[in-house]
Every structure is written in structure tokens, then in C-alpha cells.
Amino acid sequence: MHEDPYHCNCFVINPQNSEFLRTQLLVNRFFNPFQENHGQTFGLAKNIDGTLQFHIKTMPNGKIEAEIEPQTQYVEHLNKENRSTEHNYVKEVLDKLKIPYRQITSSFTCLSAQIKRPSKTTSVVGAALGVLIVVGLLAILSKK
């Protein structure tokens, strides 16, 4: 099995249950985030506190990929080192929704993962404004 330190890939559901899972997640305050298409049947996210977000997607074969990472409005979202697998959260969601699943071989990385919280978060908007201010000041100073 491919070792992926950022995603839990330990669970497979019957592909026929994918739409039911998607519907139940939407009822439970998950939403459609902007995300790249990796061939998934669907991909949803849920804010789990003030800074973190849980992402889950299913592939056409029923395999689930999931991760916890800083919310997209933070620059730290772009750093893969701030992402973590969250095996227990995936299992908890599937059990709560009573979605039958098969657990495939779990990696030590996935089972032992700890949620990685960035020591600080930087707003994307704030960072962009800071860059614009610096560029503006440099432009003004270069004209003198």
C-alpha cells in the first residue's frame, strides 16, 4: 500500500453507498469546497473548529481519502506539513451515519497521526494586503 502521510486511505465503502454518504454529510453541515478534481465521486469539507477543516472524498471504487488541515482562508493551508490523517474521525463519521465499510490495511502513520495545529495562522487576505502595501511603498520609494 502507498504510504501517504497526509491522507487516511484506510476505508472503502460500497460505491453504491457513495451518494447516500454525500447526502448525509451535507445534512451534517459539510459543504462543497473548491478543490482539484482527482477523479473523486465527490469531495466535501466541514469546519471543525475556528482554524481546522476536515476533508473527505470518495473515489469511484468506494475508497475514501480524508485529511484535516487549516481552513482555506489561512496561508498555512498551502503547506502540506500542516495536514494530518485522521483515521479515528473517518471511522467515527462512518459509524455515526451507519455506512457499512471495509477497513483495508492501515498504515502506522495513519493510525498514530496527531492533528497538526499550526502555531499561528495568517489570513490570506491579510497576507495579500501586506504584500500590496510593501509593493506600493517600494514603488513610491523607487520614484524618489
Secondary structure as the mmCIF struct_conf table of DSSP 4:
data_model
#
loop_
_struct_conf.conf_type_id
_struct_conf.id
_struct_conf.beg_label_comp_id
_struct_conf.beg_label_asym_id
_struct_conf.beg_label_seq_id
_struct_conf.end_label_comp_id
_struct_conf.end_label_asym_id
_struct_conf.end_label_seq_id
BEND BEND1 PRO A 5 TYR A 6
STRN STRN1 CYS A 8 CYS A 8
STRN STRN2 PHE A 11 ILE A 13
HELX_RH_3T_P HELX_RH_3T_P1 PRO A 15 ASN A 17
HELX_RH_AL_P HELX_RH_AL_P1 SER A 18 VAL A 27
TURN_TY1_P TURN_TY1_P1 ASN A 28 ARG A 29
STRN STRN3 PHE A 31 PHE A 31
BEND BEND2 HIS A 38 GLY A 39
BEND BEND3 THR A 41 THR A 41
STRN STRN4 PHE A 42 ASN A 47
BEND BEND4 ASP A 49 THR A 51
STRN STRN5 LEU A 52 THR A 58
TURN_TY1_P TURN_TY1_P2 PRO A 60 ASN A 61
BEND BEND5 GLY A 62 GLY A 62
STRN STRN6 LYS A 63 LYS A 63
STRN STRN7 ILE A 64 PRO A 70
TURN_TY1_P TURN_TY1_P3 THR A 72 GLN A 73
STRN STRN8 TYR A 74 TYR A 74
HELX_RH_3T_P HELX_RH_3T_P2 VAL A 75 LEU A 78
HELX_RH_3T_P HELX_RH_3T_P3 LYS A 80 ASN A 82
STRN STRN9 SER A 84 SER A 84
HELX_RH_AL_P HELX_RH_AL_P2 HIS A 87 LYS A 96
TURN_TY1_P TURN_TY1_P4 LEU A 97 LYS A 98
STRN STRN10 TYR A 101 GLN A 103
HELX_LH_PP_P HELX_LH_PP_P1 ILE A 104 SER A 107
HELX_RH_AL_P HELX_RH_AL_P3 PHE A 108 LEU A 111
TURN_TY1_P TURN_TY1_P5 SER A 112 SER A 112
BEND BEND6 SER A 119 LYS A 120
STRN STRN11 SER A 123 SER A 123
HELX_RH_AL_P HELX_RH_AL_P4 VAL A 124 LYS A 143
#
